[in-house]
């Protein structure tokens, strides 16, 4: 699974709010021209205001808030550096430690100013709203009774649409989303009302890859158990794409990263907005390819271009991905939804049995090779996740992001 670095830096709201509730009482004193009574009131108000932000401000903002809050309430960081596998703890510690000898009062004022900036940017309200969308940055509405919490799944006119629905997290894939994806593909394969299936994203991104918070869930058995479980989920997830019996279409509405890119070789058709990009930054994080890309990409685009993506981490534009065969067609972003619906609906009107049997004929010619590749890729990734090289690469990236 390719790590999603934005999402990994997430500080969960519940944990963040809990840390805010531990703020000690501040002394009300007057020093020079600074009224610390008023500063204390403003700081306490800013702490409360964070909880009312209308939108999630993002990982970098939450880390900055955390660091300033700790500096304002505790002072200079003297805590020991967290262990190698405590990724979230290291990110938080680094942000706080980088503030150095900044005074508590300066940290309070910076915290207040930063919260005010976030309120201007994201708004402040206690009400939550889910707005239906097909292409903007707001979250698509799902039924309260739906068994899907991070996907929006619908079937209409022979098309089952699977829409990734975490726009504030750039549709990063959580462990729960992996399970929902497999459930949706199973249902689409068995549902006679579904002739073709289409995967797309809500908001500006198609998918930013794997949510790194997945790898912060270290079980009591230790990181080895976490890596084993991740390997099993990855292998099962990719196998669902290998064996999906009906035409599978990717509607790439924006940037795609990591595993959302590598599995595209297993789709039958890939349509991309002209704003889409395709990025597999595995080497930067000391990892390795997955999604059968080590087998399919060299055969789709040739070894040189595949190596440029998988080894050198070259990010492709939609047109470049089209020219090398990864993308079927590039469509203007302004007309993307309408044009893709026309193409998918036309495919859904074709004889369903003929579509299934023809796909089976095509896929069976190398299905066993795909499953073998999936097994080898998952095994290597388990090894890489536990390597010191991988851990150091991730921490180096996090240190750069926190500055």
ROVEX-246087 format. One line per 5 residues: number of its first residue (from 1); their letters; for each residue y negated, x negated, z of C-alpha. Coordinates in nm, 4 decimals. Each point is the difference from the previous one (the first is absolute). Last residue first. Layout:
BEGIN
NUM> A> Y X Z | ... .
This chain:
BEGIN
403> XXXXX> -2.2784 -0.8786 0.9089 | 0.2917 0.2381 0.0663 | 0.1277 -0.0121 -0.3570 | 0.0326 -0.3788 -0.0034 | 0.1958 0.0006 0.3267 .
398> XXXXX> 0.2233 0.2761 -0.1329 | 0.0829 -0.2035 -0.3097 | 0.0875 -0.3046 0.2060 | 0.2118 0.2189 0.2300 | 0.1960 0.1388 -0.2933 .
393> XXXXX> 0.0644 -0.3439 -0.1464 | 0.1069 -0.1340 0.3398 | 0.2548 0.2778 0.0485 | 0.1402 -0.0462 -0.3508 | 0.0367 -0.3747 0.0423 .
388> XXXXX> 0.1572 0.0435 0.3444 | 0.2751 0.2059 -0.1577 | 0.1177 0.3357 0.1353 | -0.1567 0.2096 -0.2765 | 0.1333 -0.2485 -0.2599 .
383> XXXXX> 0.3631 0.0464 0.1005 | -0.0250 0.3786 -0.0135 | -0.1759 -0.0394 -0.3348 | 0.2885 -0.2053 -0.1385 | 0.2534 0.2667 0.0958 .
378> XXXXX> -0.2110 0.2796 -0.1495 | -0.0360 -0.1874 -0.3303 | 0.3739 -0.0722 -0.0188 | 0.0994 0.3618 0.0654 | -0.2540 0.1388 -0.2459 .
373> XXXXX> 0.1152 -0.2457 -0.2657 | 0.3599 0.1171 0.0403 | -0.1123 0.3619 -0.0204 | -0.1958 -0.0763 -0.3162 | 0.2884 -0.1879 -0.1597 .
368> XXXXX> 0.2300 0.2949 0.0664 | -0.2462 0.2362 -0.1707 | -0.0233 -0.2157 -0.3165 | 0.1447 0.2118 -0.2849 | 0.0198 0.2978 0.2354 .
363> XXXXX> -0.3780 0.0421 -0.0134 | -0.0231 0.0797 -0.3714 | 0.2981 0.2349 -0.0075 | -0.1111 0.1710 0.3210 | -0.3483 0.0485 -0.1436 .
358> XXXXX> 0.1523 0.1654 -0.3065 | 0.2201 0.2240 0.2111 | -0.2895 0.1131 0.2160 | -0.2397 0.0656 -0.2881 | 0.2639 0.1882 -0.2025 .
353> XXXXX> 0.0771 0.2126 0.3025 | -0.3680 0.0827 0.0494 | -0.0738 0.1155 -0.3577 | -0.3691 -0.0920 -0.0528 | -0.2742 0.2089 0.1605 .
348> XXXXX> -0.0422 -0.2467 0.2885 | -0.1022 -0.2742 -0.2441 | -0.2906 0.2106 -0.1291 | -0.1050 0.0772 0.3573 | -0.0048 -0.3711 0.0804 .
343> XXXXX> -0.2184 -0.0864 -0.2976 | -0.2491 0.2828 0.0566 | -0.0144 -0.0674 0.3745 | -0.0723 -0.3646 -0.0702 | -0.2938 0.0856 -0.2258 .
338> XXXXX> -0.1586 0.2411 0.2477 | 0.0336 -0.2282 0.3016 | -0.1237 -0.3098 -0.1854 | -0.2979 0.1380 -0.1875 | -0.2729 -0.1813 0.1919 .
333> XXXXX> 0.2339 -0.2930 0.0637 | 0.0487 -0.0611 -0.3712 | 0.3721 -0.0332 -0.0728 | 0.2152 -0.3116 -0.0352 | 0.3475 0.0478 -0.1478 .
328> XXXXX> 0.3585 -0.1064 0.0645 | -0.0773 -0.2631 0.2636 | 0.2237 -0.3000 0.0761 | 0.0204 -0.1008 -0.3666 | -0.2079 -0.3184 -0.0083 .
323> XXXXX> -0.2908 0.1643 -0.1814 | 0.0036 0.2970 0.2368 | -0.0192 -0.2183 0.3107 | -0.2903 -0.1873 -0.1584 | -0.1737 0.3301 -0.0768 .
318> XXXXX> 0.0475 0.1270 0.3560 | -0.1376 -0.3244 0.1410 | 0.2459 -0.2547 0.1306 | -0.0275 -0.1888 0.3302 | 0.1592 -0.3466 -0.0223 .
313> XXXXX> 0.2057 -0.0803 0.3104 | 0.1164 -0.3410 -0.1283 | 0.3689 0.0637 0.0640 | 0.0549 0.3709 -0.0711 | -0.2896 0.0641 -0.2380 .
308> XXXXX> -0.0180 -0.3276 -0.1931 | 0.3767 -0.0187 0.0170 | 0.0254 0.3354 -0.1769 | -0.2507 -0.1127 -0.2643 | 0.2000 -0.3144 -0.0778 .
303> XXXXX> 0.3453 0.1589 0.0294 | -0.0617 0.2808 -0.2514 | -0.1700 0.3351 0.0615 | 0.2864 0.2444 0.0421 | 0.2961 -0.2374 0.0312 .
298> XXXXX> -0.1846 -0.2391 0.2332 | -0.1158 0.3032 0.2040 | 0.3426 0.1629 0.0278 | 0.2122 -0.2533 0.1881 | -0.2404 -0.1429 0.2570 .
293> XXXXX> -0.1731 0.3402 0.0010 | 0.3111 0.1709 0.1390 | -0.2267 0.1734 0.2568 | -0.0518 -0.3307 0.1847 | -0.1728 -0.3340 -0.0500 .
288> XXXXX> -0.0259 -0.2759 0.2657 | -0.2006 -0.0838 0.3129 | -0.2181 -0.2812 0.1305 | -0.3063 0.2206 0.0191 | -0.1968 -0.1530 -0.2871 .
283> XXXXX> 0.3283 -0.0219 -0.1889 | 0.0449 0.3769 -0.0044 | -0.3381 0.1050 -0.1422 | 0.1356 0.2659 -0.2419 | -0.3058 0.1627 -0.1633 .
278> XXXXX> -0.0442 0.2697 -0.2632 | -0.3435 0.1485 -0.0738 | -0.1043 0.3551 -0.0832 | -0.3532 0.0923 -0.1087 | 0.1101 0.0686 -0.3603 .
273> XXXXX> 0.2279 0.2611 0.1523 | 0.3667 -0.0770 -0.0468 | 0.3011 0.1819 -0.1449 | 0.3450 -0.1431 0.0765 | 0.3065 0.1559 -0.1635 .
268> XXXXX> 0.3688 -0.0381 0.0862 | -0.0591 -0.1432 0.3458 | 0.2267 -0.2817 0.1255 | -0.2340 -0.2741 -0.1257 | -0.2673 0.1684 0.2085 .
263> XXXXX> 0.1929 -0.0948 0.3157 | -0.1863 -0.3331 0.0215 | -0.3440 0.1579 -0.0151 | 0.0241 0.2432 0.2928 | 0.1897 -0.2777 0.1786 .
258> XXXXX> -0.3032 -0.2243 0.0047 | -0.3348 0.1397 -0.1090 | -0.1298 0.2784 -0.2233 | -0.3688 0.0603 -0.0726 | -0.0926 0.3445 -0.1351 .
253> XXXXX> 0.1386 0.3232 -0.1480 | 0.3424 -0.1377 -0.0905 | 0.1876 0.3052 -0.1257 | 0.3592 -0.1246 0.0293 | 0.2639 0.2058 -0.1809 .
248> XXXXX> 0.3684 0.0489 0.0780 | 0.2327 0.1644 -0.2536 | 0.3029 0.1397 0.1825 | 0.3042 -0.1542 0.1705 | -0.1653 -0.2157 0.2690 .
243> XXXXX> 0.2569 -0.2770 0.0484 | -0.2193 -0.3105 -0.0202 | -0.2923 0.1731 0.1686 | 0.2129 0.1099 0.2956 | 0.1517 -0.3489 0.0148 .
238> XXXXX> -0.3497 -0.1416 0.0597 | -0.0370 0.2075 0.3176 | 0.3511 -0.0795 0.1274 | -0.0526 -0.3751 -0.0415 | -0.3423 0.0125 0.1621 .
233> XXXXX> 0.1197 0.2090 0.2936 | 0.2952 -0.2341 0.0654 | -0.2164 -0.3129 -0.0228 | -0.2561 0.1501 0.2368 | 0.2758 0.0738 0.2514 .
228> XXXXX> 0.1313 -0.3560 -0.0181 | -0.3517 -0.1428 0.0325 | -0.0720 0.2115 0.3089 | 0.3351 -0.0976 0.1510 | -0.0810 -0.3687 -0.0501 .
223> XXXXX> -0.3461 0.0581 0.1483 | 0.1399 0.0909 0.3438 | 0.2674 0.2264 0.1492 | -0.2723 0.1864 0.1888 | -0.1364 0.1198 -0.3360 .
218> XXXXX> -0.2990 -0.1630 -0.1747 | -0.2210 0.2671 -0.1476 | -0.2737 -0.2344 -0.1227 | 0.1836 -0.0338 -0.3300 | -0.0574 0.3597 -0.1007 .
213> XXXXX> -0.3662 -0.0478 0.0929 | -0.0111 -0.2109 -0.3145 | -0.0190 0.3092 -0.2182 | 0.1813 -0.0966 -0.3194 | -0.1764 0.0240 -0.3308 .
208> XXXXX> -0.3608 0.0915 -0.0705 | 0.0916 0.3162 -0.1919 | -0.1592 0.2005 -0.2823 | -0.3455 -0.0586 0.1407 | -0.3239 0.1965 -0.0439 .
203> XXXXX> 0.1198 0.3188 0.1649 | 0.3458 0.1545 0.0112 | 0.2774 -0.1869 -0.1782 | 0.2532 0.0713 -0.2762 | 0.3735 0.0457 -0.0534 .
198> XXXXX> 0.1373 0.2348 -0.2675 | 0.3420 0.1624 -0.0218 | 0.1562 0.1615 -0.3075 | 0.2112 0.3114 -0.0597 | -0.0368 0.1487 0.3483 .
193> XXXXX> 0.0944 0.3676 0.0317 | 0.3666 -0.1056 0.0088 | -0.0669 -0.1778 0.3321 | 0.2617 -0.2665 0.0773 | -0.1829 -0.3099 -0.1261 .
188> XXXXX> -0.3356 0.1287 0.1232 | 0.1399 0.0570 0.3473 | 0.1454 -0.3503 0.0231 | -0.3257 -0.1480 -0.1307 | -0.1997 0.1897 0.2634 .
183> XXXXX> 0.2337 -0.1101 0.2803 | -0.0206 -0.3622 -0.1108 | -0.3781 0.0157 -0.0065 | -0.0103 0.1684 0.3407 | 0.2087 -0.2800 0.1525 .
178> XXXXX> -0.2237 -0.2693 -0.1491 | -0.3036 0.1983 0.1134 | 0.1240 -0.0062 0.3578 | 0.0431 -0.3774 -0.0127 | -0.3603 -0.0217 -0.1169 .
173> XXXXX> -0.1135 -0.0521 -0.3587 | -0.3682 -0.0777 -0.0502 | -0.1752 0.2869 -0.1763 | -0.3357 -0.1828 0.0045 | -0.0054 0.0484 0.3782 .
168> XXXXX> -0.2779 0.2631 -0.0100 | 0.1760 0.1499 -0.3041 | 0.3305 0.0613 0.1821 | 0.1581 0.2671 -0.2216 | 0.2468 -0.1466 -0.2456 .
163> XXXXX> 0.0556 0.2779 -0.2532 | 0.3476 0.0926 -0.1160 | -0.0303 0.2491 -0.2838 | 0.3123 0.1896 -0.1060 | -0.0508 0.1189 -0.3567 .
158> XXXXX> 0.1911 0.2893 -0.1574 | -0.2967 0.2338 -0.0187 | -0.0989 -0.0650 0.3602 | 0.1724 -0.1794 0.2859 | -0.2008 -0.1406 0.2904 .
153> XXXXX> 0.0154 -0.2930 0.2409 | -0.2971 -0.1295 0.1985 | 0.1027 -0.3166 0.1797 | -0.0874 -0.1368 0.3424 | 0.1041 0.2988 0.2111 .
148> XXXXX> 0.2751 0.1539 -0.2094 | 0.2072 0.2605 0.1841 | -0.2738 0.2484 -0.0846 | -0.0768 0.2668 0.2581 | -0.3644 -0.0961 0.0284 .
143> XXXXX> -0.0219 0.0200 -0.3791 | -0.1562 -0.3039 -0.1597 | -0.3607 -0.0489 -0.1012 | -0.0857 -0.3127 -0.1967 | -0.1991 -0.2589 0.1890 .
138> XXXXX> -0.3430 -0.0873 -0.1226 | -0.0674 -0.2938 -0.2318 | -0.0100 0.1923 -0.3259 | 0.2719 0.0491 -0.2610 | 0.2034 0.3144 0.0415 .
133> XXXXX> -0.1559 0.1318 0.3167 | 0.0454 0.2652 0.2655 | -0.2274 -0.0601 0.2957 | 0.1349 -0.0640 0.3467 | -0.2635 0.0425 0.2657 .
128> XXXXX> -0.0146 -0.1279 0.3536 | -0.2683 0.1180 0.2401 | -0.1333 -0.2184 0.2770 | -0.2725 -0.1357 -0.2260 | -0.1756 -0.3256 -0.0799 .
123> XXXXX> -0.0729 -0.1218 -0.3509 | 0.1736 -0.2798 -0.1897 | -0.2760 -0.2366 -0.1141 | -0.2839 0.1052 0.2284 | 0.2391 0.0244 0.2939 .
118> XXXXX> 0.1450 -0.3402 -0.0878 | -0.3436 -0.1606 0.0027 | -0.0719 0.1557 0.3406 | 0.3279 -0.1417 0.1296 | -0.1046 -0.3455 -0.1205 .
113> XXXXX> -0.3374 0.0156 0.1717 | 0.1552 0.1100 0.3294 | 0.2675 -0.2737 -0.0154 | -0.2646 -0.2610 -0.0832 | -0.2016 0.1128 0.3004 .
108> XXXXX> 0.3023 -0.0116 0.2269 | 0.0984 -0.3449 -0.1314 | -0.3502 -0.1326 0.0660 | 0.0174 0.1346 0.3542 | 0.3447 -0.1485 0.0607 .
103> XXXXX> -0.1182 -0.3411 -0.1140 | 0.1463 -0.1663 -0.3098 | 0.1920 -0.3094 0.1136 | 0.2719 0.0118 -0.2699 | -0.0015 0.3139 -0.2156 .
98> XXXXX> 0.2954 -0.1499 -0.1916 | 0.2252 0.0622 0.3020 | -0.0410 0.3779 -0.0306 | 0.0919 0.0129 -0.3691 | 0.2832 -0.2503 0.0496 .
93> XXXXX> 0.1468 0.1981 0.2907 | -0.0039 0.3248 -0.1993 | 0.1738 -0.1583 -0.3008 | 0.2481 -0.1777 0.2254 | 0.0881 0.3213 0.1826 .
88> XXXXX> 0.0569 0.1791 -0.3296 | 0.2358 -0.2718 -0.1225 | 0.2000 -0.0376 0.3222 | 0.2790 -0.1952 -0.1697 | -0.1351 -0.3489 0.0686 .
83> XXXXX> -0.0980 0.0653 0.3616 | -0.3430 0.1054 0.1231 | -0.2709 -0.2607 0.0775 | -0.0645 -0.0200 0.3729 | -0.2968 0.2020 0.1306 .
78> XXXXX> -0.3226 -0.1866 0.0718 | -0.2203 0.1921 -0.2419 | -0.3653 -0.0157 0.1062 | -0.1327 0.3116 0.1712 | 0.1976 0.2875 0.1460 .
73> XXXXX> -0.1985 0.3147 -0.0886 | -0.2282 -0.1118 -0.2807 | 0.2378 -0.2633 -0.1390 | 0.2885 0.2483 0.0074 | -0.2093 0.2672 -0.1740 .
68> XXXXX> -0.1297 -0.2477 -0.2578 | 0.3539 -0.1093 -0.0895 | 0.1342 0.3548 -0.0168 | -0.2886 0.1243 -0.2120 | 0.0516 -0.2878 -0.2429 .
63> XXXXX> 0.3717 0.0766 -0.0191 | -0.0735 0.3652 -0.0638 | -0.2413 -0.0883 -0.2785 | 0.2515 -0.2313 -0.1695 | 0.2728 0.2641 0.0217 .
58> XXXXX> -0.1851 0.2925 -0.1500 | -0.2784 0.2338 0.1108 | 0.2374 0.2962 0.0441 | -0.2102 0.2984 -0.0945 | -0.2112 0.2533 0.1884 .
53> XXXXX> -0.0804 -0.2424 0.2790 | 0.0167 0.1920 0.3287 | 0.1986 -0.2511 0.2074 | -0.2438 -0.2790 -0.0849 | -0.2785 0.2132 0.1500 .
48> XXXXX> 0.1433 -0.0331 0.3500 | -0.0270 -0.3799 -0.0078 | -0.3466 0.0319 -0.1550 | -0.1114 0.2269 0.2857 | 0.1278 -0.2522 0.2552 .
43> XXXXX> -0.1904 -0.2741 -0.1816 | -0.3175 0.2067 -0.0170 | 0.0194 0.0741 0.3703 | 0.0652 -0.3663 0.0848 | -0.2906 -0.1138 -0.2185 .
38> XXXXX> -0.2231 0.2565 0.1689 | 0.0872 -0.1374 0.3424 | -0.0135 -0.3525 -0.1399 | -0.3663 0.0347 -0.0886 | -0.0625 -0.3213 -0.1937 .
33> XXXXX> -0.3559 -0.1335 0.0119 | 0.0773 -0.2533 0.2694 | 0.3106 0.1021 0.1926 | 0.0295 0.3475 0.1586 | 0.3253 0.1035 0.1661 .
28> XXXXX> 0.2531 0.2824 -0.0188 | 0.3386 -0.1644 0.0580 | 0.2779 0.1065 -0.2314 | 0.2957 0.2114 0.1066 | 0.3277 -0.1274 -0.1415 .
23> XXXXX> 0.1265 0.1095 -0.3436 | 0.3643 0.1083 0.0318 | -0.0590 0.3198 -0.2009 | -0.0823 -0.2123 -0.3047 | 0.3465 -0.1563 0.0045 .
18> XXXXX> 0.1566 0.3445 -0.0064 | -0.2175 0.0934 -0.2956 | 0.1247 -0.3021 -0.1922 | 0.3627 0.0694 0.0868 | -0.0269 0.3629 -0.1128 .
13> XXXXX> -0.1950 -0.0934 -0.3123 | 0.2555 -0.2561 -0.1162 | -0.1491 -0.3409 -0.0755 | 0.0751 -0.0540 -0.3677 | 0.0102 -0.3600 -0.1171 .
8> XXXXX> 0.3266 0.0717 -0.1795 | -0.1707 0.2615 -0.2165 | -0.2272 -0.2403 -0.1760 | 0.2750 -0.2579 -0.0439 | 0.2515 0.2195 -0.1759 .
3> XXX> 0.3174 -0.2151 0.0127 | 0.2322 0.0004 -0.2968 | 0.3349 0.1444 0.0948 .
